[in-house]
């Protein structure tokens, strides 16, 4: 039998030695941990789905709102029409020349209050009416039958910088409608004496996004295009007013055999003539010879042999005078094209629009002007909101 110390002892299960049977407590703990992991995963999936659904709802709401706004705007334009109730003059026949109105840097929603200059929607409407008067005088002198309006961008002011935001008279969505209303009156004024064609490109200040883009998709995300399309829709079917094309950065059109290139001007370097010739040179491989280049951007007039730079409708503002020590005047250019290419002439005229004393502004929609938070009429016309009488 052997001694007691040689008898078989019960086995001891030390840590790390052999298999330890799982107890009920261990099984419960593992099950709890598994359930917690499963619940967390399900909650994470639920949160993801909730975020995705919220993002879709917000996107759908914005898209639906924009679609509804577009439908209402189109129906309003179709209902009212820019020429409804207006008898247009007969389209002139013959004529020895064509006028080109170089229209750029209107910055409709900018507000300027300086000793040397003042600008708001009313002044803009006055200066455009003065421009139309000078165009009519030139047209009568040169026997012009047609006016080509070259829209070169920056019809609205930027709001990306604080200084610009504070100087803007209203937001750009509302300013778009005011701009379209004033330009409608300007084009109808010209139509009294001429057949009118309109072309357009984008500027840099009127872009919707903060990033400056050169592709068509990004560059045409612009209020310049929006204003052009509103005018095009409003004048649809109007006799003698044609909207002939809009491009993102550059556009070519032809007048009496002469080819004109439209730019905004922010792609032109410090050496202006050299830079313009480099830009026009890229059209040579396409068999296109550019006779004259039109641009703006720098708010200073310059009429040269092969190009013309437009000033702005605004004139000097606080930034140009105090920040750049640079003074300018409100002006736009008009060009008289006479005769065919090779034998004809292109005469450029700078039209000074700074002083508008005695010029009646074009009327524009009072209901849109009322939304302008800094409009002069709202600032100076008192109104009683609530009165207590004791």
Order of alpha helices (4+ residues) and beta strands (2+ residues): alpha-beta-beta-beta-alpha-beta-alpha-alpha-beta-alpha-alpha-beta-beta-beta-alpha-beta-beta-beta-beta-beta-alpha-alpha
